[in-house]
Every structure is written in C-alpha cells, then in structure tokens.
C-alpha cells in the first residue's frame, strides 16, 4: 500500500466511514508492504475515533502485536490491557499478555494472567477449547520452570482431560511426575493407558524412567520422526567434498554453552582445541547469556553465531554456507535443541555427542561419541549411530572456580560427627528403586544422614514422608540450599561418600565430586545414562567404586561407612592426587583424541564409508518396552533382558512377519521362529 492509500484510509477513519473489516485489511496491506508503523498509526487513530465500538478489543489486540514487533513492549502491554478492559473474555489477549509479562521477567504475574484467562472460558466451543489448552500449557510450562510442579501437574491433567492425544502435554506430564518423585510415575489419567503414555515420553524423561536402552532407542526414533523427519530426497543432502591438507571445519550446535552443566564441561575444551588442526564454529541456540562460562567460550572459538532467532531453514543455510565438514549436535534430545537443523543435513557428517545420554534414533546422525565403558562393544546394538570412542567421553574444566572460604558442616545443618552420604543429582533422577537402596543403607548405618539438593517444599516433604515408611527418621534427609557454583563446589568435601542414582546417574555432578576428592559409589546398568558415572569413576582412577548389582551397591556403601573407613580415606587422597594425571581431567589429551576422531570421520567420508544409521524395526522395540511395567520391575537388574525382547519379537513376527534388523531380530531368530510349530487352536477332543 502506498503513502497515498494510507492517507486515503486515514481520511475515511476521521470521517467515520472506514469499517472495522476494511480497517483490518488496510492495516494488513500496510504491514505486508513493509509499513507496519503506518498500520499502527492507522489503528491508533481508529481507536481514538471509535471508543465505544463493541469490537474495539480486536483493534487493541492487533495494535499490540505491531507494537511488540516494533520493540515497544510497554505499549504492547498497555494495548493488551486495553483489549481486556473492553472484553475480559478475550482469551488471545490473556495468552499474549501473560507471555509478555513472562518475557518482562514477571513469571508470577504471567501465571495469574493465564489463570484469569482460564477462569473466563465458560462457553464450550472449538475456539474456547483451543484457547483453554493454550492457557493451560503456558501455565504448566512456567509453573514447572519455577519448581511449582504440583500446580503444573493440575494444569496438565486438565489439558489431558480435554485432549489426551497431545504429545507435548504428555511429555510435560511425565516430566513433572519425575521431578516430584511421584511413584509410580506411570500412574496416568483415566483416558490414557500406561503403554500409550510411556510411548510418548520425552526421550530424556525415559532415560530417568527405565534402564531399557532398546525402548530408549525406539522412543528417540519416534520422537525425532514426529519433530523433525529426515529429508526424503537424496538431492536435499549436502555432499560437499572434504579436501586433504586443510583444517577441518567443525561446527558445534548447542543451547547450553553458558552457566549450564554442559557449558561447565565444555569451556576448557574450546580453549584446548588445536587451531592448526580444526577451525571451530559455534552455533548458539540458547537463551541470551553473558556469564563467565559464556564469555570464555566466545573468546576461545574462532567463530560464534547466535542462531536462536533463525528458522531451521535459515540456520541450516548458514551452516552450509560456512562449509562445515562435521556438525556436532551437543543438545541431542534436550531442551532448546534444534533437531530440525540436523534433519536438513547442512553438513556432510553429523555427530551426536555429550548433551544427550543415548542414541538419537535418526537417519541423519552418523556417529555417536562414547568410550569403552559407556558403550562397550556388545552394547552397540542399542545405538542407531556408529560408535566412536574417547578414553573418557566427557570433557572437564580444569579451571573450575572454587570458593576459597573453608566450609563448615554447621553452615549446612549437617551433624558434625555423622557419616554424611550425599547425592546432588536432580530430583527427576531419584527413582523408587534408588531411594529404597539409600534407605537400606541408612538403616544399616545408624549414625548417618543423606544430603540432597533442596528441590522444593512439596518434593522435600514427599521424600521425607517416604523415608519414614522405610523406618528412617525424616530428619536424616537434609536438603542443601542453592548457592553460587563456586560455593557449591567448595562444600562437596563436607560429604563422606556420594551415592549415585540409577538408571540416570550422576554426570556433571559426579565429575564435580571427584574433582573435589569425594568418592562416588555407582551401580552401573545397560543404558548410556546409567553407565556414565561408572565411566567417570573409572577414568578418575577409582574403579572399585563401580558395582554391578543393587545388593553390591548397598553392601559397598555400608562397608565404606562402617568397617572400611581406611579405604574411604585412601580413595579421597587418591582422587586429589590423580587430578593432574587421570584421564577424566586430561582436557588436552581429550582434545587431541577428539580431533583424531574428527580426522577419522573425514577419512571415512572421503572413502565413501560414511555409516548408514540403523533404524530398522524401532517401532517394534518401542512397543515392547512400553508394555514392560518399569514402575514395578527394575529391568536393569534383570539378567535375561534380551530374552524378554526376543520372545516378544517372535510373537510379533508370528502375527506380522518382520525383516531382520541386525540387533536382536536376526536371520537366525527368524529361522527359529518360522520353524516353530504353530499351535492348533481349533482342534478339540472327540
């Protein structure tokens, strides 16, 4: 629309001859023509001339959108409030006003705004249901982010009552139950079955729910296929040559390169990379950050691009234009990941490393980087990617900042003479089975306490009540208040022994404890998440802290707290002495080995030997795993794990024949199933 047309429309407004529909069309034309400011002026003049119009709230709402796009957030807030003053039942304004308040840093006001919107929705219409779902989702998300999980669960339950097929709501519902330690986790609303619920977990939640790597793999595949299916045309893939005799161009995609567990692990790596071997590009997709970790990484990297505001298409185009040879997915299936970028295959080689403890289950991640403990040779069947290994898969920061003020137990409500077990893992990692082991240990070590993170009032009370049911006084559970990370590191040595969780064990928390000289006792399982802690303990030079059964875990903890205190003291001294020589904290060695793996990947690609991910039959594995009651059975402790799956695969094959997949369903298994006699269910005695 031209300036002349704007003037004409303005004249109609002033004479009262521009109707509401014509106004909206004119404003849309101005916006499409790159004149949003003129569209805003047109709306504002119309508002001034039509103060008693019954649909004035729509124009206030449209005006708020233009003001927000122009960066006038105060004006946008005022327009949304004006819309609600005219029509308090207008749900879109409640939704947007709550979102604007959240962006302004007032999460509490946002929650109240969304609650008000829900309460105003009384009429049952298709639109009102959709508005209510949106409001409830916004409520649950912000409540969860602010550790108000009980209230978030209430909102999510209402969502599922309205529509039980919402994948994102089911994912959140599972996550809030895990975060509250509400056992059994899969106690589902009436409209869901347990199996349908479990098949729609978020992959990261599934890692905490069960030590079932075949189920994890199937779930990752289904999740990735729903969120970002791989390209179907081979011509869509970037097949750029990787020349010899030049630096490899390595791209890292992450939302966590800041004061976050992954950022703490990786900061020193970027400083240790050899710039003569690789050229580092970082594509940051996280929240705005300017903390010490973020600044260190920006300084160390040759190239830093913030792609948060870019679409997947535009971000992939930028990566392709940068001619990246190897693109590293540091998020995997974690928050703010950009799976859609990898689905577009902007780099000839794509790698899953560090952020997500498991297989991506996609056709577009070629490699996963692990080590010989987290992924032993006989566990490769649990991964769609080809496995490459470092001495220890996890990088670490040798420049950790530790508060120099000596901590005291009295500062943290810890008894001076008690044996202090600790676990600083997040609440969602505490399963009923892990908690039972802790309680068994406390019952056998009378003069002891367990020191946990301060989760929230509700979850702390739930854990204390659970302790009482196991015969452990609730005051023996002590919760550590949140403090800055340097002070948190400094207080680790107040604990005598760190007790790991299973199946999702300690990762960054374990390496922090080991750096501070605190022994970490772990029970290792089958899945990646359940084997990380043992890998770290081994790389720190203390393999005797790895146990392979629940009974051994309990017995070893009790011995170290009672009869074997000398061994515990020796372990503490050894961990401190090993910091400068062990594989866990050898960041320069890890950087060289990692660069060697990158060179190996490039050689594979040049030779036409790029691995093809194996995603055969993964829906079958997921359905089988979902029908195992993981709340009742700790499958990581079951010896015949593969037999459970093989029997279920054979039963499925009898009903719908399946091709071999190179995992548990092999040609031999197919032959045996085909040769088995079929029961004659129709025969009967004469």
C-alpha positions as CSV (number, residue, x, y, z in Angstrom):
1,X,0.0,0.0,0.0
2,X,1.3,3.4,-0.9
3,X,1.6,6.5,1.2
4,X,-1.3,8.0,-0.7
5,X,-3.5,4.9,0.1
6,X,-2.6,5.3,3.8
7,X,-3.7,9.0,3.7
8,X,-7.0,8.0,2.0
9,X,-7.6,5.3,4.6
10,X,-6.8,7.8,7.4
11,X,-9.3,10.3,5.9
12,X,-12.0,7.6,6.0
13,X,-11.2,7.0,9.6
14,X,-11.6,10.6,10.5
15,X,-15.0,10.8,8.7
16,X,-16.2,7.6,10.3
17,X,-16.6,5.8,7.0
18,X,-13.9,3.1,7.4
19,X,-15.5,0.0,8.8
20,X,-13.7,-2.5,11.0
21,X,-13.1,-5.1,8.4
22,X,-11.9,-2.5,5.9
23,X,-9.5,-1.2,8.6
24,X,-8.0,-4.6,9.2
25,X,-7.5,-5.2,5.5
26,X,-5.8,-1.8,5.1
27,X,-3.5,-2.4,8.1
28,X,-2.6,-5.8,6.8
29,X,-1.7,-4.4,3.4
30,X,0.5,-1.7,5.0
31,X,2.3,-4.3,7.1
32,X,2.8,-6.6,4.0
33,X,4.2,-3.6,2.2
34,X,6.8,-3.1,4.9
35,X,5.0,-0.2,6.6
36,X,4.0,-1.6,10.0
37,X,4.4,1.8,11.7
38,X,1.8,3.3,9.4
39,X,-0.5,0.3,10.1
40,X,-0.1,1.0,13.8
41,X,-0.9,4.7,13.3
42,X,-4.0,3.8,11.4
43,X,-5.2,1.5,14.2
44,X,-4.5,4.1,16.9
45,X,-6.4,6.9,15.1
46,X,-9.3,4.5,14.6
47,X,-9.3,3.6,18.3
48,X,-9.4,7.3,19.2
49,X,-12.4,7.8,16.9
50,X,-14.3,4.7,17.9
51,X,-14.1,4.4,21.7
52,X,-17.5,2.9,22.0
53,X,-17.2,0.2,19.2
54,X,-18.2,-3.2,20.6
55,X,-15.3,-4.9,18.7
56,X,-12.7,-2.3,19.8
57,X,-10.8,-5.0,21.7
58,X,-9.8,-6.7,18.4
59,X,-8.1,-3.5,17.2
60,X,-6.3,-3.0,20.6
61,X,-5.1,-6.6,20.2
62,X,-3.8,-6.1,16.6
63,X,-2.2,-2.9,17.6
64,X,-0.4,-4.7,20.5
65,X,1.1,-7.1,18.0
66,X,2.6,-4.3,15.9
67,X,3.9,-2.5,19.0
68,X,5.6,-5.7,20.2
69,X,7.2,-6.2,16.8
70,X,8.5,-2.6,16.9
71,X,10.1,-3.3,20.3
72,X,7.6,-1.1,22.2
73,X,6.9,-3.7,24.9
74,X,5.3,-1.2,27.3
75,X,3.0,0.0,24.6
76,X,2.1,-3.6,23.7
77,X,1.3,-4.4,27.3
78,X,-0.9,-1.3,27.5
79,X,-2.8,-2.3,24.3
80,X,-3.4,-5.8,25.6
81,X,-4.7,-4.5,28.9
82,X,-7.0,-2.1,26.9
83,X,-8.3,-5.0,24.9
84,X,-9.2,-6.9,28.1
85,X,-10.8,-3.8,29.6
86,X,-13.2,-3.9,26.7
87,X,-13.7,-7.7,26.6
88,X,-12.4,-9.5,29.7
89,X,-13.3,-12.8,28.0
90,X,-11.0,-12.4,25.0
91,X,-8.6,-15.4,25.6
92,X,-6.0,-14.4,23.0
93,X,-5.3,-11.2,24.9
94,X,-4.9,-13.2,28.1
95,X,-2.5,-15.6,26.4
96,X,-0.3,-12.8,24.9
97,X,-0.4,-10.6,28.0
98,X,0.8,-13.5,30.1
99,X,3.6,-14.2,27.6
100,X,4.6,-10.5,27.5
101,X,4.7,-10.5,31.3
102,X,6.9,-13.6,31.3
103,X,9.3,-12.1,28.8
104,X,9.5,-9.0,31.1
105,X,10.6,-11.2,33.9
106,X,7.4,-11.3,35.9
107,X,6.5,-15.0,35.8
108,X,4.1,-14.7,38.8
109,X,2.1,-12.1,37.1
110,X,2.1,-14.2,33.9
111,X,0.7,-17.1,35.8
112,X,-2.1,-15.0,37.3
113,X,-3.0,-13.6,33.9
114,X,-3.3,-17.1,32.4
115,X,-5.3,-18.3,35.3
116,X,-7.7,-15.4,34.8
117,X,-8.0,-16.4,31.2
118,X,-8.9,-20.0,32.1
119,X,-11.5,-18.8,34.6
120,X,-13.2,-16.6,31.9
121,X,-13.7,-19.5,29.5
122,X,-17.1,-20.8,30.1
123,X,-18.8,-21.4,26.7
124,X,-17.9,-24.8,25.1
125,X,-16.8,-24.0,21.6
126,X,-14.0,-25.3,19.4
127,X,-12.1,-22.0,19.8
128,X,-12.6,-21.8,23.6
129,X,-11.2,-25.3,24.0
130,X,-8.2,-24.4,22.0
131,X,-7.7,-21.2,23.9
132,X,-8.1,-23.1,27.2
133,X,-5.5,-25.7,26.1
134,X,-3.0,-22.9,25.2
135,X,-3.6,-21.1,28.5
136,X,-3.1,-24.4,30.5
137,X,0.0,-25.2,28.6
138,X,1.5,-21.8,29.2
139,X,0.6,-22.1,32.9
140,X,2.2,-25.6,33.3
141,X,5.4,-24.6,31.5
142,X,6.1,-21.5,33.6
143,X,5.0,-23.3,36.8
144,X,7.4,-26.1,36.0
145,X,10.2,-23.7,35.3
146,X,9.6,-22.1,38.7
147,X,9.6,-25.5,40.5
148,X,5.9,-25.4,41.1
149,X,5.4,-28.9,39.8
150,X,2.3,-29.8,41.8
151,X,0.3,-26.9,40.3
152,X,1.8,-27.7,36.9
153,X,0.5,-31.2,37.1
154,X,-3.0,-30.0,37.9
155,X,-3.0,-27.8,34.7
156,X,-1.6,-30.7,32.6
157,X,-4.2,-33.1,33.9
158,X,-6.9,-30.6,32.8
159,X,-5.2,-30.5,29.4
160,X,-5.3,-34.3,29.0
161,X,-8.9,-34.4,30.0
162,X,-9.7,-32.1,27.1
163,X,-7.5,-33.8,24.6
164,X,-5.5,-37.0,25.5
165,X,-3.6,-37.0,22.2
166,X,-1.3,-34.0,22.9
167,X,2.3,-35.3,22.7
168,X,3.8,-32.1,24.2
169,X,1.4,-32.3,27.2
170,X,2.1,-35.9,27.8
171,X,5.8,-35.2,27.7
172,X,5.4,-32.4,30.3
173,X,3.1,-34.6,32.5
174,X,5.8,-37.3,32.7
175,X,8.5,-34.8,33.4
176,X,6.6,-33.2,36.3
177,X,5.8,-36.5,37.9
178,X,9.5,-37.4,37.7
179,X,10.5,-34.1,39.1
180,X,8.2,-34.6,42.1
181,X,9.4,-38.2,42.7
182,X,5.7,-39.3,42.4
183,X,6.0,-43.0,42.3
184,X,4.6,-44.8,40.3
185,X,5.5,-42.4,37.5
186,X,3.1,-44.0,35.0
187,X,0.0,-43.5,37.2
188,X,-1.9,-42.0,34.3
189,X,-5.1,-40.0,33.9
190,X,-8.2,-42.2,33.2
191,X,-8.2,-41.5,29.4
192,X,-4.7,-42.8,28.9
193,X,-3.3,-46.3,29.0
194,X,0.1,-46.8,30.6
195,X,1.7,-48.1,27.4
196,X,0.3,-45.2,25.3
197,X,1.7,-42.8,27.9
198,X,5.2,-44.4,28.0
199,X,5.5,-44.4,24.2
200,X,5.1,-40.6,24.3
201,X,7.5,-39.7,27.0
202,X,10.2,-37.2,26.1
203,X,13.4,-39.3,25.4
204,X,15.2,-37.5,28.3
205,X,12.5,-38.5,30.7
206,X,12.6,-42.1,29.5
207,X,16.3,-42.2,30.4
208,X,15.3,-41.4,34.0
209,X,12.3,-43.8,34.0
210,X,13.9,-47.1,32.9
211,X,17.3,-48.7,32.2
212,X,15.9,-50.0,28.9
213,X,18.1,-48.9,26.1
214,X,16.1,-50.7,23.4
215,X,13.0,-48.8,24.5
216,X,15.0,-45.6,24.6
217,X,16.2,-46.1,21.1
218,X,12.7,-46.8,19.8
219,X,11.4,-43.7,21.6
220,X,14.1,-41.5,20.3
221,X,13.3,-42.6,16.8
222,X,9.6,-41.9,17.2
223,X,10.2,-38.5,18.8
224,X,12.6,-37.4,16.1
225,X,10.3,-38.6,13.3
226,X,7.5,-36.6,14.8
227,X,9.5,-33.5,15.5
228,X,11.9,-33.4,12.5
229,X,11.6,-36.2,10.0
230,X,14.7,-36.7,7.8
231,X,14.7,-35.4,4.3
232,X,13.3,-37.9,1.8
233,X,15.3,-36.9,-1.3
234,X,18.9,-37.7,-1.6
235,X,19.4,-34.5,-3.6
236,X,18.5,-32.5,-0.5
237,X,21.6,-33.6,1.3
238,X,24.8,-31.6,1.2
239,X,27.6,-33.8,-0.1
240,X,30.5,-31.4,-0.1
241,X,34.0,-32.7,-0.7
242,X,36.4,-32.6,2.3
243,X,39.8,-31.7,0.9
244,X,43.0,-33.1,2.2
245,X,45.7,-30.9,3.7
246,X,43.5,-28.3,5.2
247,X,41.9,-27.7,8.6
248,X,38.6,-29.5,9.2
249,X,35.7,-27.1,9.8
250,X,33.9,-28.3,12.9
251,X,30.5,-26.8,13.9
252,X,29.1,-27.2,17.4
253,X,25.3,-26.6,17.8
254,X,24.2,-26.1,21.4
255,X,21.8,-24.1,23.6
256,X,23.9,-24.7,26.7
257,X,27.2,-23.0,26.2
258,X,26.7,-20.8,29.3
259,X,26.4,-21.3,33.0
260,X,24.9,-24.7,32.5
261,X,26.1,-28.2,33.2
262,X,27.2,-28.7,29.5
263,X,28.8,-25.2,29.4
264,X,30.9,-26.0,32.5
265,X,32.1,-29.2,30.9
266,X,33.0,-27.7,27.5
267,X,34.5,-24.3,28.3
268,X,38.0,-25.7,28.7
269,X,37.7,-27.9,25.6
270,X,37.3,-24.9,23.3
271,X,40.4,-23.4,24.9
272,X,42.3,-26.7,24.3
273,X,41.4,-27.3,20.7
274,X,44.4,-27.1,18.3
275,X,43.6,-24.3,15.8
276,X,46.1,-25.8,13.4
277,X,44.0,-28.9,13.1
278,X,40.5,-27.7,13.2
279,X,38.5,-24.5,12.7
280,X,35.8,-24.1,15.3
281,X,32.4,-22.7,14.5
282,X,29.8,-22.4,17.3
283,X,26.1,-22.1,16.6
284,X,24.4,-21.0,19.8
285,X,20.7,-21.5,20.1
286,X,20.1,-20.9,23.8
287,X,18.7,-18.1,26.0
288,X,20.6,-14.8,25.9
289,X,23.7,-15.2,28.2
290,X,26.7,-13.2,29.2
291,X,28.1,-15.1,32.2
292,X,31.7,-16.2,32.8
293,X,31.4,-19.5,31.0
294,X,29.7,-18.0,28.0
295,X,32.3,-15.3,27.7
296,X,35.2,-17.9,27.9
297,X,33.7,-19.9,25.1
298,X,33.1,-16.9,22.9
299,X,36.7,-15.9,23.4
300,X,38.1,-19.3,22.6
301,X,36.0,-20.1,19.5
302,X,37.1,-18.7,16.1
303,X,33.5,-18.2,15.0
304,X,30.4,-17.6,17.1
305,X,26.9,-17.3,15.6
306,X,23.7,-16.8,17.6
307,X,21.0,-18.7,15.6
308,X,18.2,-18.6,18.2
309,X,16.2,-16.2,16.1
310,X,16.8,-18.1,12.8
311,X,14.4,-20.7,11.4
312,X,15.7,-24.2,10.9
313,X,15.9,-23.5,7.1
314,X,17.9,-20.3,7.6
315,X,20.2,-21.8,10.2
316,X,20.9,-24.8,8.1
317,X,21.6,-22.5,5.1
318,X,24.1,-20.5,7.2
319,X,25.9,-23.7,8.3
320,X,26.0,-24.9,4.7
321,X,27.4,-21.5,3.6
322,X,30.1,-21.8,6.3
323,X,31.1,-25.1,4.6
324,X,31.1,-27.1,7.8
325,X,32.6,-30.5,7.4
326,X,31.4,-32.1,10.7
327,X,28.4,-30.8,12.6
328,X,28.2,-31.8,16.3
329,X,24.8,-32.0,18.0
330,X,25.7,-31.1,21.6
331,X,22.0,-31.0,22.6
332,X,20.5,-34.2,21.2
333,X,17.1,-34.7,22.7
334,X,17.3,-31.9,25.3
335,X,15.7,-28.6,25.9
336,X,16.0,-25.9,23.1
337,X,17.6,-28.5,20.8
338,X,17.5,-27.7,17.1
339,X,16.8,-31.2,15.7
340,X,15.3,-29.6,12.5
341,X,18.7,-28.2,11.6
342,X,20.2,-31.7,11.5
343,X,17.3,-33.1,9.7
344,X,18.2,-30.7,6.8
345,X,21.7,-32.2,6.7
346,X,23.6,-29.0,6.2
347,X,27.0,-30.8,6.8
348,X,28.2,-34.0,5.2
349,X,29.0,-35.6,8.6
350,X,26.7,-35.2,11.6
351,X,27.6,-36.4,15.2
352,X,25.7,-36.9,18.5
353,X,27.9,-36.1,21.4
354,X,27.7,-35.1,25.1
355,X,24.4,-33.3,25.6
356,X,22.0,-36.3,25.4
357,X,22.9,-39.6,27.1
358,X,21.7,-42.0,24.4
359,X,21.1,-42.7,20.7
360,X,19.3,-40.1,18.6
361,X,17.5,-42.8,16.6
362,X,17.6,-40.7,13.4
363,X,18.7,-41.3,9.8
364,X,20.8,-38.2,9.9
365,X,23.2,-38.6,12.9
366,X,26.0,-40.7,11.6
367,X,28.2,-41.2,14.7
368,X,27.9,-41.1,18.5
369,X,31.0,-40.5,20.6
370,X,31.3,-42.5,23.7
371,X,34.0,-44.5,25.4
372,X,34.6,-48.2,26.1
373,X,32.7,-48.1,29.3
374,X,29.6,-46.1,28.4
375,X,29.2,-48.1,25.2
376,X,31.1,-51.4,25.3
377,X,31.3,-53.4,22.1
378,X,28.4,-55.7,23.0
379,X,26.1,-52.6,23.6
380,X,26.4,-51.1,20.2
381,X,23.1,-52.7,19.2
382,X,21.4,-50.1,21.4
383,X,22.5,-47.2,19.0
384,X,21.5,-46.2,15.5
385,X,24.8,-44.4,15.0
386,X,28.3,-45.8,14.5
387,X,30.1,-45.7,17.8
388,X,33.5,-44.0,18.1
389,X,35.3,-43.8,21.4
390,X,37.5,-41.5,23.5
391,X,39.4,-42.6,26.6
392,X,36.6,-40.9,28.6
393,X,33.7,-39.4,26.6
394,X,33.2,-36.4,29.0
395,X,35.4,-33.3,28.8
396,X,36.0,-31.4,32.0
397,X,37.1,-27.9,33.1
398,X,40.5,-27.8,34.8
399,X,39.8,-24.1,35.6
400,X,36.8,-24.7,37.8
401,X,36.4,-21.7,40.2
402,X,36.1,-23.0,43.8
403,X,35.3,-20.7,46.7
404,X,38.4,-20.4,48.9
405,X,36.5,-19.9,52.2
406,X,36.6,-23.3,54.0
407,X,33.0,-24.6,54.5
408,X,31.7,-25.9,57.8
409,X,29.1,-28.6,58.4
410,X,27.3,-26.3,60.8
411,X,26.6,-23.8,57.9
412,X,24.6,-26.5,56.1
413,X,22.8,-28.1,59.0
414,X,25.0,-31.2,58.8
415,X,25.8,-33.0,62.1
416,X,29.5,-32.8,62.9
417,X,30.1,-36.4,63.8
418,X,27.7,-38.2,61.5
419,X,28.7,-40.1,58.3
420,X,27.4,-37.9,55.5
421,X,26.2,-39.6,52.3
422,X,25.2,-37.1,49.6
423,X,23.6,-37.0,46.2
424,X,23.4,-33.7,44.3
425,X,21.5,-35.2,41.3
426,X,18.3,-33.6,40.2
427,X,15.0,-34.9,41.7
428,X,13.9,-36.5,38.4
429,X,16.8,-39.0,38.7
430,X,15.6,-40.3,42.0
431,X,13.6,-43.5,41.3
432,X,11.8,-45.6,43.8
433,X,14.5,-48.2,43.4
434,X,17.4,-45.8,44.1
435,X,15.6,-44.4,47.1
436,X,15.0,-47.9,48.5
437,X,18.7,-48.6,48.3
438,X,19.5,-45.3,50.1
439,X,17.1,-46.2,52.8
440,X,18.5,-49.7,53.2
441,X,22.0,-48.1,53.6
442,X,20.8,-45.6,56.2
443,X,19.0,-48.4,58.1
444,X,22.4,-50.3,58.3
445,X,24.4,-47.2,59.2
446,X,22.7,-45.7,62.2
447,X,24.9,-42.7,62.6
448,X,24.5,-41.3,59.1
449,X,22.4,-38.8,57.1
450,X,21.9,-38.2,53.4
451,X,22.4,-34.7,52.0
452,X,20.3,-33.9,48.9
453,X,19.7,-30.8,46.9
454,X,16.8,-28.6,48.0
455,X,14.2,-29.5,45.4
456,X,11.1,-27.7,46.6
457,X,8.9,-27.8,49.7
458,X,6.5,-30.4,48.3
459,X,9.1,-32.8,46.9
460,X,11.2,-32.5,50.0
461,X,8.2,-33.3,52.2
462,X,7.3,-36.3,49.9
463,X,10.8,-37.7,50.2
464,X,10.9,-37.3,54.0
465,X,7.5,-39.0,54.3
466,X,8.7,-41.8,52.1
467,X,11.8,-42.2,54.3
468,X,9.5,-42.7,57.3
469,X,7.8,-45.6,55.6
470,X,11.2,-47.4,55.3
471,X,11.9,-46.8,59.0
472,X,14.2,-43.9,58.5
473,X,13.6,-40.7,60.6
474,X,12.7,-37.9,58.2
475,X,15.3,-35.5,59.8
476,X,18.1,-37.8,58.4
477,X,17.3,-36.3,55.0
478,X,19.0,-32.9,54.8
479,X,18.5,-30.5,51.9
480,X,21.3,-28.3,50.6
481,X,20.1,-24.7,49.8
482,X,21.0,-23.3,46.4
483,X,24.3,-21.4,46.4
484,X,26.6,-20.0,43.7
485,X,28.5,-22.7,41.9
486,X,31.9,-21.9,43.4
487,X,30.5,-22.2,46.9
488,X,28.6,-25.4,45.9
489,X,31.9,-27.0,44.7
490,X,33.6,-25.9,47.9
491,X,31.0,-27.7,50.1
492,X,31.3,-31.1,48.4
493,X,34.1,-32.3,50.8
494,X,31.7,-31.9,53.7
495,X,30.2,-35.2,52.5
496,X,31.9,-38.5,53.0
497,X,30.5,-40.5,50.1
498,X,28.4,-39.6,47.1
499,X,25.6,-42.2,46.4
500,X,24.6,-42.4,42.7
501,X,21.1,-42.8,41.3
502,X,20.0,-45.3,38.7
503,X,19.2,-45.6,35.9
504,X,20.0,-41.9,35.2
505,X,23.2,-41.4,37.2
506,X,25.5,-38.5,38.1
507,X,27.2,-36.9,35.1
508,X,28.5,-33.3,35.8
509,X,27.7,-33.8,39.5
510,X,30.0,-36.9,39.6
511,X,32.9,-35.1,37.9
512,X,32.5,-32.2,40.3
513,X,32.5,-34.5,43.3
514,X,35.6,-36.4,42.0
515,X,37.4,-33.2,41.3
516,X,36.8,-32.1,44.9
517,X,38.0,-35.5,46.2
518,X,34.7,-37.0,47.2
519,X,34.3,-40.7,46.3
520,X,31.3,-41.6,44.1
521,X,29.7,-45.0,44.5
522,X,27.7,-46.1,41.5
523,X,25.6,-49.0,40.3
524,X,26.2,-49.4,36.5
525,X,23.4,-50.5,34.1
526,X,22.9,-51.0,30.4
527,X,21.8,-47.6,29.0
528,X,24.1,-44.8,28.3
529,X,22.7,-42.6,31.2
530,X,23.2,-45.5,33.6
531,X,26.9,-46.1,32.7
532,X,28.2,-42.5,32.6
533,X,29.0,-42.3,36.3
534,X,31.0,-45.6,36.2
535,X,32.9,-44.3,33.2
536,X,33.9,-41.1,35.2
537,X,34.8,-43.0,38.3
538,X,37.0,-45.4,36.3
539,X,38.6,-42.5,34.4
540,X,39.4,-40.9,37.8
541,X,41.3,-43.9,38.9
542,X,38.8,-45.5,41.4
543,X,37.2,-48.5,39.6
544,X,36.5,-50.2,42.9
545,X,33.6,-47.7,43.3
546,X,31.7,-49.4,40.5
547,X,29.1,-52.0,41.5
548,X,27.1,-54.2,39.2
549,X,24.0,-55.2,41.3
550,X,21.7,-53.4,43.8
551,X,22.9,-55.7,46.5
552,X,26.6,-55.0,45.9
553,X,25.8,-51.2,45.9
554,X,24.2,-51.4,49.3
555,X,26.9,-53.7,50.8
556,X,29.8,-51.5,49.5
557,X,28.2,-48.3,50.8
558,X,27.6,-49.8,54.2
559,X,31.2,-51.1,54.4
560,X,32.7,-47.8,53.4
561,X,30.6,-46.1,56.1
562,X,31.4,-48.6,58.9
563,X,34.2,-51.2,58.6
564,X,36.2,-49.8,55.7
565,X,36.8,-46.2,56.6
566,X,40.5,-46.5,55.9
567,X,39.8,-47.5,52.3
568,X,37.5,-44.5,52.0
569,X,40.2,-42.1,53.3
570,X,42.7,-43.6,50.8
571,X,40.2,-43.1,48.0
572,X,39.8,-39.4,48.9
573,X,43.5,-38.9,48.9
574,X,43.9,-40.8,45.6
575,X,41.3,-38.7,43.8
576,X,43.0,-35.5,44.8
577,X,46.5,-36.9,43.8
578,X,45.2,-38.1,40.4
579,X,43.7,-34.9,39.3
580,X,46.7,-33.9,37.2
581,X,47.3,-37.4,35.7
582,X,44.0,-39.2,35.3
583,X,42.0,-39.5,32.0
584,X,39.0,-37.8,33.5
585,X,40.6,-34.4,33.8
586,X,43.1,-34.6,30.9
587,X,41.5,-32.0,28.8
588,X,44.4,-31.6,26.4
589,X,44.6,-35.3,25.8
590,X,40.8,-35.4,25.2
591,X,41.1,-32.6,22.7
592,X,43.8,-34.3,20.7
593,X,41.8,-37.6,20.7
594,X,38.6,-35.9,19.7
595,X,40.4,-34.1,16.8
596,X,41.7,-37.6,15.8
597,X,38.2,-38.9,15.7
598,X,37.2,-36.0,13.5
599,X,40.0,-36.8,11.1
600,X,38.8,-40.5,11.1
601,X,35.3,-39.4,10.3
602,X,36.6,-37.3,7.4
603,X,38.6,-40.2,6.1
604,X,35.5,-42.4,6.2
605,X,33.6,-39.8,4.2
606,X,36.3,-39.4,1.6
607,X,36.5,-43.2,1.2
608,X,32.7,-43.4,0.7
609,X,32.4,-45.3,4.0
610,X,30.1,-42.9,5.9
611,X,28.0,-45.0,8.2
612,X,24.3,-45.5,7.5
613,X,22.2,-45.3,10.7
614,X,20.3,-48.5,11.5
615,X,16.6,-47.6,12.3
616,X,15.0,-50.9,11.3
617,X,12.1,-52.2,13.5
618,X,12.5,-49.5,16.1
619,X,8.7,-49.1,16.5
620,X,8.5,-52.7,17.5
621,X,11.2,-52.3,20.1
622,X,9.4,-49.3,21.5
623,X,6.1,-51.0,21.8
624,X,7.7,-54.0,23.5
625,X,9.5,-51.8,26.0
626,X,6.3,-49.8,26.7
627,X,4.5,-52.9,27.7
628,X,7.0,-53.7,30.4
629,X,5.9,-52.2,33.8
630,X,9.1,-50.3,34.7
631,X,7.5,-48.9,37.8
632,X,7.3,-52.4,39.2
633,X,10.4,-54.0,37.7
634,X,13.9,-52.6,37.7
635,X,14.8,-54.0,34.4
636,X,18.5,-53.0,34.8
637,X,18.8,-55.7,37.4
638,X,17.1,-58.4,35.2
639,X,19.6,-60.9,33.7
640,X,17.5,-62.1,30.8
641,X,16.9,-58.7,29.3
642,X,17.5,-59.7,25.7
643,X,15.4,-62.8,26.1
644,X,12.4,-60.7,27.1
645,X,12.7,-58.8,23.8
646,X,13.4,-61.8,21.6
647,X,10.3,-63.6,22.9
648,X,8.1,-60.5,22.2
649,X,9.7,-60.1,18.8
650,X,8.9,-63.7,17.9
651,X,5.3,-63.2,18.9
652,X,5.0,-60.1,16.8
653,X,6.7,-61.9,13.9
654,X,4.1,-64.6,14.0
655,X,1.3,-62.1,13.6
656,X,3.1,-59.7,11.2
657,X,6.5,-61.0,9.7
658,X,9.4,-58.7,10.3
659,X,12.7,-58.4,8.4
660,X,16.0,-58.9,10.2
661,X,17.3,-55.7,11.9
662,X,20.9,-56.6,12.9
663,X,20.0,-56.2,16.6
664,X,18.1,-59.0,18.4
665,X,16.0,-59.9,15.4
666,X,18.5,-61.7,13.2
667,X,18.1,-64.2,10.4
668,X,18.8,-67.0,12.9
669,X,15.9,-65.7,15.1
670,X,13.7,-65.5,12.1
671,X,14.6,-69.1,11.0
672,X,13.9,-70.4,14.5
673,X,10.5,-68.6,14.6
674,X,9.5,-69.8,11.2
675,X,10.4,-73.4,12.1
676,X,8.5,-73.4,15.4
677,X,5.3,-75.4,15.2
678,X,2.1,-73.4,15.2
679,X,-0.4,-74.5,17.9
680,X,-3.6,-75.9,16.5
681,X,-6.0,-73.7,18.5
682,X,-9.1,-75.1,16.7
683,X,-8.6,-78.8,17.5
684,X,-10.6,-80.4,20.3
685,X,-11.2,-83.8,21.8
686,X,-13.7,-86.1,20.1
